[in-house]
Amino acid sequence: MRAALLLCLLPLAAAAQDGHHHHGAPRPEGTPPPVFIASTGKPFAGLMEDAMAVMDDGMKWAPMNGQADHDFVTMMIPHHQGAVDMAKALLLYSQDPELRNLSLSIIAEQQNEINLMKAWLERHAAKEKQ
């Protein structure tokens, strides 16, 4: 039974891997990255879809070099940005004080971590050039 379940799940796992096969490759010329715009001009669900699309695109095209530290950071930056974008979307639509406070906290904390990761990348790029 367990083997049959695994055999059924293998195609799903392979398909999931195929969705992110561009890691480290440059973005094709003429294809700008998607941009998240927090606006009440879209319904909340549309904003969440946009935030996920931007995050997925950023992770898909993250520059990777095979070094775990570097690759972790380049993948986490768009991941954290996705959390920031989703929190901004919630602030546009929610009046719940607890969730608004959580969203503001997510924005502040995740943005700080993005800044730390970008600084780490700059420091380590400078070390590689020496």
Secondary structure, DSSP 8 states (H G I E B T S, - for coil): -HHHHHHHHHHHHHHHHHTTTTTTS---TT---------TTS-HHHHHHHHHHHHHHHHHT----S-HHHHHHHHHHHHHHHHHHHHHHHHHH---HHHHHHHHHHHHHHHHHHHHHHHHHHHHHHHHH-
